[in-house]
């Protein structure tokens, strides 16, 4: 019973857009996969990409790529033609470099500065041309050190992918390495997983051979061997070449593990939709580790080729405020996400307020109707036959009916005011978005009284243009922007301004 109540509550929040659906998407050179959980079951949708649309994770045919994304959205959400679908993305064919480094256990700003300095030092590419991310994966109390997992991705690749997703109706809130998504699948829906043990997870899919070291429930290392490094001149993968690649790669991963950690590997978990038996035989013939297939506890049978999309979808189930995992996403995309959150919040209240007021009006209407009928029935009786006490009761009922009528009038006035306030918010947010201004605080009591607004912008011209845009709208009066309140900040400028908002009829 409790589970059913939770399910219906989550569905209600989703309908009211308080708890937006967040799916997981895997983008590779051959296919785009999307997975989301609707609080009852997983929904999986995929589209294949034509040859040449993407190569090594880079978009070569932008228009066809956007068309494929639109096809995916129409198949997964046929009724959501205008709304943006929030998603966490993994780019399987992009070379994402990751590395674990350790730092002394420190806290606050010093930890952040130390991490950023180490990220700049270990970055394999120019840090100005990359997006980076990090997360804590372990704390060694013996040596009093933190273990930090960092990752780097090419900045133009992320920016172009984000632009295509927005054009197709998807709002990307995070990009993560495929290794993180795969390790999350092993931890959260992998049968037989023990967080106290160490594993090597081997994934074989259309991108290549991927080897992960998962230790104490965290991803520590990834070694990826793409198919393009194994194929022969004819573009085929001979079985001997495949077996040699498995043996060579696994030796390298085991050597790396042995140089860094003392505890033994418990087993090798193999996720493969093809070549499973061949891979299992190669490992058993050349290594002494037990091998088992990755089994997913999703309730329904799901192929492991969906593992990356499922891993991203599992992350999407977490509340955004509790998601502490890394994201390789530019600040522009993050601002777009926060803007959508503000708009969703405004839309939520535009739906909720009229609905609540309508319910109240309906309740008052029926109450008033009942009292009016009761009053008429009592008045139809002979008042001469009633005593003084009964007459007082009738008078009290009549007084109650009058009070209810007055309350109904107040509710109608409140509803009208809320619609006007909603129009004001729409205008302000539209002008903010058009002029590149971000609000940090509103002080607002009621229409006609001064409104105080503080915010920030990239340059002072954005603030000036925003002020002029308010003054151009005759509903905004007394717009004041003191020059002393426009201050330079690390990321641009901050400002404090006041204005008032009036109805058309108030100025006549």
C-alpha positions as CSV (number, residue, x, y, z in Angstrom):
1,X,0.0,0.0,0.0
2,X,2.8,2.4,0.9
3,X,4.6,1.7,-2.4
4,X,1.4,2.5,-4.3
5,X,1.0,5.8,-2.5
6,X,4.7,6.7,-3.3
7,X,4.1,5.8,-6.9
8,X,1.0,8.0,-7.2
9,X,2.6,10.8,-5.3
10,X,5.6,10.8,-7.7
11,X,3.3,10.7,-10.7
12,X,1.4,13.8,-9.4
13,X,4.7,15.6,-8.9
14,X,5.8,14.8,-12.4
15,X,2.5,16.0,-13.9
16,X,2.9,19.3,-12.0
17,X,6.5,19.5,-13.1
18,X,7.8,19.6,-9.6
19,X,9.8,16.4,-10.1
20,X,10.8,16.4,-13.8
21,X,11.6,13.2,-15.6
22,X,15.3,12.8,-16.2
23,X,16.4,10.1,-18.7
24,X,19.8,8.7,-19.7
25,X,21.2,8.9,-23.2
26,X,24.1,7.1,-24.8
27,X,25.4,8.6,-28.1
28,X,27.9,6.5,-30.2
29,X,29.0,6.6,-33.8
30,X,26.3,3.9,-34.7
31,X,23.3,4.4,-32.4
32,X,21.6,6.7,-29.9
33,X,19.9,5.0,-27.0
34,X,17.6,6.6,-24.4
35,X,16.4,5.0,-21.2
36,X,14.1,6.4,-18.4
37,X,12.3,5.0,-15.4
38,X,8.6,6.1,-14.8
39,X,8.5,4.8,-11.2
40,X,7.1,1.5,-12.5
41,X,9.4,0.2,-15.2
42,X,12.2,1.1,-17.6
43,X,11.4,2.4,-21.1
44,X,14.1,2.0,-23.8
45,X,14.2,3.7,-27.1
46,X,16.9,3.7,-29.7
47,X,17.6,4.9,-33.3
48,X,20.5,3.9,-35.5
49,X,22.7,6.6,-37.2
50,X,23.5,6.4,-40.8
51,X,27.2,5.8,-41.7
52,X,29.2,9.0,-41.6
53,X,26.8,11.0,-39.4
54,X,29.3,10.7,-36.5
55,X,33.0,9.6,-36.6
56,X,35.0,9.1,-33.4
57,X,32.4,10.9,-31.4
58,X,32.4,14.1,-33.6
59,X,29.3,15.2,-35.6
60,X,30.0,15.1,-39.3
61,X,26.5,15.6,-40.6
62,X,24.8,18.0,-38.2
63,X,21.4,18.1,-39.8
64,X,21.0,14.3,-39.9
65,X,22.2,14.0,-36.3
66,X,19.5,16.5,-35.2
67,X,16.9,14.6,-37.3
68,X,17.9,11.4,-35.6
69,X,17.5,13.0,-32.2
70,X,14.0,14.3,-33.1
71,X,13.0,10.9,-34.3
72,X,14.2,9.5,-30.9
73,X,12.1,12.0,-29.0
74,X,9.0,11.4,-31.1
75,X,9.3,7.7,-30.5
76,X,10.0,7.9,-26.8
77,X,7.5,10.8,-26.0
78,X,4.9,11.1,-28.8
79,X,2.8,13.5,-26.8
80,X,5.6,15.8,-25.7
81,X,6.1,17.9,-28.9
82,X,7.1,21.2,-27.3
83,X,8.5,20.3,-23.8
84,X,12.2,19.8,-23.4
85,X,13.2,16.3,-22.2
86,X,15.8,16.5,-19.4
87,X,18.7,14.0,-19.9
88,X,22.1,12.9,-18.7
89,X,24.4,12.0,-21.6
90,X,27.4,9.7,-22.2
91,X,29.4,10.0,-25.4
92,X,30.6,6.5,-25.9
93,X,32.7,7.1,-29.0
94,X,34.5,10.2,-27.6
95,X,37.9,9.7,-26.0
96,X,37.4,10.9,-22.4
97,X,40.6,10.8,-20.4
98,X,40.3,10.0,-16.7
99,X,42.8,9.7,-13.9
100,X,42.7,9.2,-10.1
101,X,45.1,11.3,-8.0
102,X,45.4,11.7,-4.2
103,X,45.6,14.7,-1.9
104,X,46.0,15.2,1.8
105,X,42.6,15.4,3.6
106,X,41.7,19.1,3.7
107,X,38.4,20.9,3.6
108,X,36.7,24.0,2.2
109,X,38.3,26.4,-0.3
110,X,41.8,24.9,0.1
111,X,40.5,21.5,-1.1
112,X,38.9,23.1,-4.2
113,X,42.0,25.0,-5.0
114,X,44.2,21.9,-4.6
115,X,41.9,19.9,-6.8
116,X,41.8,22.5,-9.6
117,X,45.6,22.8,-9.5
118,X,46.0,19.0,-9.9
119,X,43.4,18.9,-12.7
120,X,45.5,21.5,-14.6
121,X,48.6,19.4,-14.1
122,X,47.2,16.1,-15.2
123,X,45.1,17.3,-18.1
124,X,46.2,15.6,-21.3
125,X,45.0,18.6,-23.5
126,X,45.1,22.3,-23.2
127,X,42.8,23.1,-20.2
128,X,41.3,26.0,-22.1
129,X,40.1,23.6,-24.8
130,X,38.6,21.1,-22.4
131,X,35.8,20.6,-19.9
132,X,36.8,18.8,-16.8
133,X,35.1,17.3,-13.8
134,X,36.0,15.5,-10.6
135,X,34.5,13.5,-7.7
136,X,35.8,11.9,-4.5
137,X,36.1,8.1,-4.8
138,X,37.8,7.2,-1.5
139,X,39.3,8.3,1.7
140,X,42.4,6.5,3.1
141,X,42.4,7.0,6.8
142,X,45.7,5.2,7.2
143,X,47.6,7.6,5.0
144,X,45.2,10.5,5.7
145,X,44.6,11.1,1.9
146,X,41.7,11.7,-0.4
147,X,41.4,9.9,-3.7
148,X,40.0,12.0,-6.5
149,X,38.7,10.8,-9.9
150,X,39.1,13.4,-12.6
151,X,38.1,13.4,-16.3
152,X,38.5,15.6,-19.4
153,X,36.7,16.0,-22.6
154,X,37.1,18.2,-25.8
155,X,35.2,21.4,-25.3
156,X,34.0,21.9,-29.0
157,X,32.6,18.4,-29.0
158,X,30.5,19.0,-26.0
159,X,29.3,22.4,-27.2
160,X,28.2,21.1,-30.6
161,X,26.4,18.1,-29.0
162,X,24.6,20.3,-26.6
163,X,23.5,22.7,-29.4
164,X,22.1,19.7,-31.4
165,X,20.3,18.3,-28.3
166,X,18.6,21.7,-27.6
167,X,17.5,22.0,-31.2
168,X,16.0,18.5,-31.0
169,X,14.1,19.2,-27.8
170,X,16.5,17.7,-25.2
171,X,17.9,19.6,-22.2
172,X,21.3,18.1,-21.2
173,X,22.0,18.6,-17.5
174,X,25.2,16.5,-17.3
175,X,27.8,14.7,-19.4
176,X,29.6,11.8,-17.8
177,X,32.2,9.2,-19.0
178,X,30.7,5.9,-20.1
179,X,32.8,4.2,-17.5
180,X,30.9,6.0,-14.7
181,X,27.6,4.9,-16.2
182,X,28.8,1.3,-16.5
183,X,30.1,1.1,-13.0
184,X,26.8,2.6,-11.7
185,X,24.9,-0.2,-13.4
186,X,27.2,-2.8,-11.8
187,X,26.8,-1.2,-8.3
188,X,23.0,-0.5,-8.3
189,X,21.4,-3.1,-10.5
190,X,24.1,-5.7,-11.0
191,X,23.2,-9.0,-9.3
192,X,25.7,-10.3,-6.7
193,X,27.7,-7.1,-6.4
194,X,29.5,-6.6,-3.1
195,X,30.8,-3.1,-2.4
196,X,33.6,-4.4,-0.1
197,X,35.2,-6.3,-3.0
198,X,37.2,-5.4,-6.1
199,X,36.1,-6.2,-9.6
200,X,37.2,-5.9,-13.2
201,X,34.2,-5.2,-15.4
202,X,34.6,-5.9,-19.1
203,X,32.1,-4.4,-21.5
204,X,31.9,-5.4,-25.2
205,X,29.6,-3.3,-27.4
206,X,29.6,-1.6,-30.8
207,X,32.3,0.9,-29.5
208,X,35.0,-1.6,-28.5
209,X,36.5,-3.3,-25.5
210,X,36.1,-1.4,-22.2
211,X,37.9,-2.6,-19.0
212,X,37.0,-1.0,-15.7
213,X,38.4,-1.3,-12.2
214,X,35.7,-1.0,-9.6
215,X,37.1,-0.9,-6.1
216,X,35.1,-0.4,-2.9
217,X,32.1,0.5,-4.9
218,X,33.8,3.2,-6.9
219,X,35.3,3.5,-10.4
220,X,39.1,3.8,-10.2
221,X,40.4,3.1,-13.7
222,X,39.3,2.6,-17.2
223,X,41.1,1.1,-20.2
224,X,39.3,1.4,-23.5
225,X,40.3,-0.4,-26.7
226,X,38.2,0.8,-29.7
227,X,37.4,-1.6,-32.6
228,X,39.3,0.7,-35.0
229,X,42.6,-0.4,-33.3
230,X,41.7,-4.1,-33.9
231,X,40.2,-4.3,-37.3
232,X,42.3,-5.4,-40.3
233,X,42.7,-3.8,-43.7
234,X,39.2,-5.1,-44.8
235,X,37.5,-3.6,-41.8
236,X,36.9,-7.0,-40.2
237,X,38.0,-8.4,-36.8
238,X,39.7,-11.8,-37.1
239,X,39.1,-14.0,-34.1
240,X,42.8,-14.4,-33.4
241,X,43.2,-10.6,-33.3
242,X,40.2,-10.3,-31.0
243,X,41.6,-12.9,-28.6
244,X,45.0,-11.2,-28.7
245,X,43.5,-7.8,-27.8
246,X,41.6,-9.3,-24.9
247,X,44.7,-11.0,-23.5
248,X,46.9,-8.0,-24.0
249,X,44.4,-5.5,-22.6
250,X,43.5,-7.6,-19.5
251,X,47.2,-8.1,-18.7
252,X,47.7,-4.3,-18.8
253,X,44.8,-3.7,-16.5
254,X,45.9,-6.4,-14.0
255,X,49.5,-5.0,-14.0
256,X,48.1,-1.5,-13.3
257,X,45.9,-2.9,-10.5
258,X,48.8,-4.8,-8.9
259,X,51.0,-1.7,-8.8
260,X,48.4,0.4,-6.9
261,X,46.4,-1.8,-4.6
262,X,47.2,-4.9,-2.4
263,X,43.7,-6.6,-2.2
264,X,43.0,-9.3,-4.8
265,X,40.5,-9.0,-7.7
266,X,37.5,-11.1,-6.7
267,X,36.1,-11.8,-10.2
268,X,35.7,-10.5,-13.7
269,X,32.2,-9.4,-14.6
270,X,31.6,-9.7,-18.4
271,X,28.9,-7.6,-20.2
272,X,28.6,-8.7,-23.8
273,X,25.8,-9.1,-26.3
274,X,28.1,-10.8,-28.8
275,X,31.3,-12.9,-28.5
276,X,30.5,-13.7,-24.9
277,X,31.4,-17.4,-25.1
278,X,34.6,-16.7,-27.0
279,X,35.6,-14.0,-24.5
280,X,34.9,-16.2,-21.5
281,X,37.0,-19.0,-23.0
282,X,39.9,-16.7,-23.7
283,X,39.9,-15.4,-20.1
284,X,39.5,-18.8,-18.5
285,X,42.3,-20.3,-20.7
286,X,44.8,-17.5,-19.9
287,X,43.9,-16.2,-16.4
288,X,42.9,-17.7,-13.1
289,X,40.1,-15.4,-12.2
290,X,36.4,-16.5,-12.1
291,X,34.3,-15.0,-14.9
292,X,30.5,-14.4,-14.7
293,X,28.0,-12.6,-16.9
294,X,26.5,-9.3,-15.8
295,X,22.9,-9.9,-14.8
296,X,20.6,-6.9,-14.3
297,X,18.0,-6.8,-11.6
298,X,15.6,-4.5,-13.5
299,X,12.5,-6.8,-13.1
300,X,12.3,-7.3,-16.9
301,X,14.9,-8.8,-19.2
302,X,17.2,-6.0,-20.6
303,X,20.1,-6.6,-22.9
304,X,23.5,-5.4,-21.6
305,X,23.9,-3.2,-24.7
306,X,21.7,-0.8,-22.9
307,X,24.0,-0.7,-19.9
308,X,25.4,2.8,-20.6
309,X,22.0,4.4,-21.1
310,X,20.7,2.6,-18.1
311,X,23.6,3.9,-16.0
312,X,22.8,7.5,-17.0
313,X,19.1,6.9,-16.3
314,X,19.9,5.6,-12.8
315,X,21.8,8.9,-12.1
316,X,18.7,10.8,-13.3
317,X,16.6,9.1,-10.6
318,X,18.6,11.0,-7.9
319,X,17.3,14.4,-6.8
320,X,19.4,17.1,-8.4
321,X,20.4,18.6,-5.1
322,X,21.9,15.3,-4.0
323,X,23.8,14.5,-7.2
324,X,27.5,14.9,-6.3
325,X,29.0,13.0,-9.3
326,X,31.1,14.7,-11.9
327,X,29.7,16.4,-14.9
328,X,31.8,17.4,-18.0
329,X,29.3,20.2,-19.0
330,X,30.0,23.8,-19.9
331,X,28.7,26.6,-17.8
332,X,26.4,27.8,-20.6
333,X,24.5,24.5,-20.6
334,X,24.2,24.6,-16.8
335,X,22.7,28.2,-17.0
336,X,20.2,26.9,-19.6
337,X,19.2,24.1,-17.2
338,X,18.7,26.6,-14.3
339,X,16.7,28.9,-16.6
340,X,14.4,26.0,-17.5
341,X,14.0,25.2,-13.8
342,X,12.9,28.8,-13.1
343,X,10.4,28.6,-16.0
344,X,9.1,25.3,-14.8
345,X,8.6,26.7,-11.3
346,X,6.7,29.7,-12.8
347,X,4.5,27.4,-14.9
348,X,3.8,25.2,-11.9
349,X,2.5,28.1,-9.8
350,X,0.5,29.4,-12.8
351,X,-1.3,26.0,-12.8
352,X,-1.5,25.5,-9.1
353,X,-2.9,28.9,-8.1
354,X,-5.9,29.0,-10.4
355,X,-6.6,25.4,-9.6
356,X,-6.6,25.9,-5.8
357,X,-8.6,29.1,-6.1
358,X,-11.1,27.3,-8.4
359,X,-11.6,24.6,-5.8
360,X,-12.1,27.2,-3.1
361,X,-14.6,29.1,-5.2
362,X,-16.5,25.9,-5.9
363,X,-16.6,25.0,-2.2
364,X,-17.8,28.5,-1.3
365,X,-20.4,28.4,-4.1
366,X,-22.0,25.1,-2.8
367,X,-21.8,26.3,0.8
368,X,-23.5,29.5,-0.2
369,X,-26.1,27.7,-2.1
370,X,-26.8,25.4,0.8
371,X,-27.1,28.3,3.2
372,X,-29.4,30.3,0.9
373,X,-31.7,27.3,0.5
374,X,-31.7,26.8,4.3
375,X,-32.5,30.4,4.8
376,X,-35.4,30.3,2.3
377,X,-36.8,27.2,3.9
378,X,-36.7,28.7,7.4
379,X,-38.3,32.0,6.2
380,X,-41.1,30.1,4.6
381,X,-42.2,28.9,8.0
382,X,-44.3,31.0,10.2
383,X,-42.1,33.1,12.3
384,X,-44.9,33.8,14.7
385,X,-44.7,30.2,15.8
386,X,-41.1,30.5,16.7
387,X,-39.6,31.5,20.1
388,X,-37.0,34.1,20.6
389,X,-34.1,31.6,20.7
390,X,-35.1,30.1,17.3
391,X,-35.3,33.5,15.8
392,X,-31.8,34.2,16.9
393,X,-30.6,31.0,15.2
394,X,-32.1,32.0,11.9
395,X,-30.5,35.4,12.2
396,X,-27.1,33.8,12.9
397,X,-27.5,31.6,9.7
398,X,-28.4,34.7,7.7
399,X,-25.3,36.4,9.0
400,X,-23.2,33.4,8.1
401,X,-24.5,33.5,4.5
402,X,-23.6,37.1,4.2
403,X,-20.0,36.4,5.5
404,X,-19.6,33.6,2.9
405,X,-20.7,35.9,0.1
406,X,-18.1,38.4,1.2
407,X,-15.4,35.7,1.3
408,X,-16.3,34.6,-2.3
409,X,-15.8,38.2,-3.5
410,X,-12.4,38.3,-1.8
411,X,-11.3,35.0,-3.4
412,X,-12.4,36.3,-6.8
413,X,-10.3,39.5,-6.3
414,X,-7.3,37.3,-5.2
415,X,-7.6,35.2,-8.3
416,X,-7.5,38.3,-10.5
417,X,-4.5,39.6,-8.7
418,X,-2.6,36.3,-9.1
419,X,-3.1,36.4,-12.8
420,X,-1.7,39.9,-13.0
421,X,1.3,38.9,-10.9
422,X,1.9,35.9,-13.2
423,X,1.9,38.2,-16.2
424,X,4.5,40.4,-14.4
425,X,6.8,37.5,-13.7
426,X,6.5,36.4,-17.4
427,X,7.5,39.9,-18.6
428,X,10.4,40.2,-16.1
429,X,11.9,36.7,-16.9
430,X,11.5,37.3,-20.7
431,X,13.4,40.6,-20.4
432,X,16.1,39.0,-18.2
433,X,16.6,36.2,-20.7
434,X,16.8,38.6,-23.7
435,X,19.4,40.8,-22.0
436,X,21.6,38.2,-20.3
437,X,20.6,39.1,-16.7
438,X,20.4,36.6,-13.9
439,X,18.3,37.4,-10.8
440,X,19.5,36.5,-7.3
441,X,16.8,38.1,-5.1
442,X,13.3,39.7,-5.5
443,X,11.6,41.7,-2.7
444,X,7.9,42.1,-3.6
445,X,4.9,42.7,-1.4
446,X,2.0,43.7,-3.7
447,X,1.2,45.4,-7.0
448,X,1.8,49.1,-7.1
449,X,4.4,49.1,-4.3
450,X,8.2,49.3,-5.1
451,X,9.9,46.0,-6.1
452,X,13.6,45.5,-5.2
453,X,15.6,43.2,-7.5
454,X,19.3,42.2,-7.2
455,X,21.1,40.2,-9.8
456,X,24.2,39.8,-12.0
457,X,25.3,40.0,-15.6
458,X,28.4,39.3,-17.7
459,X,28.9,43.0,-18.5
460,X,27.4,46.3,-17.3
461,X,25.8,46.9,-20.8
462,X,23.5,43.9,-20.1
463,X,22.2,45.7,-17.0
464,X,21.8,49.0,-18.8
465,X,19.9,47.3,-21.6
466,X,17.7,45.5,-19.1
467,X,16.8,48.8,-17.4
468,X,15.9,50.4,-20.7
469,X,13.8,47.4,-21.6
470,X,11.8,47.8,-18.4
471,X,11.4,51.5,-19.0
472,X,10.1,50.8,-22.5
473,X,7.2,48.8,-21.1
474,X,4.6,51.3,-19.7
475,X,3.5,48.8,-17.0
476,X,6.9,49.2,-15.3
477,X,7.1,52.6,-13.5
478,X,9.8,54.4,-11.5
479,X,12.7,52.2,-12.7
480,X,15.8,53.2,-10.7
481,X,19.3,51.8,-11.1
482,X,21.8,53.7,-8.9
483,X,25.3,53.7,-10.4
484,X,26.7,53.0,-6.9
485,X,24.8,49.7,-6.9
486,X,26.5,48.4,-10.1
487,X,29.6,46.7,-8.9
488,X,32.3,44.6,-10.5
489,X,32.3,40.9,-9.5
490,X,34.6,38.0,-10.3
491,X,32.2,36.7,-13.0
492,X,30.9,40.0,-14.3
493,X,28.9,42.7,-12.5
494,X,26.2,42.8,-9.8
495,X,23.4,45.3,-9.5
496,X,20.5,46.5,-7.3
497,X,17.5,48.2,-8.9
498,X,13.9,49.1,-7.9
499,X,10.7,49.5,-10.0
500,X,7.0,49.2,-9.6
501,X,4.4,47.3,-11.7
502,X,0.9,48.8,-12.3
503,X,-2.3,47.7,-14.1
504,X,-3.4,49.6,-17.2
505,X,-6.5,50.9,-15.4
506,X,-4.4,52.2,-12.4
507,X,-2.8,54.8,-14.7
508,X,-6.0,56.0,-16.3
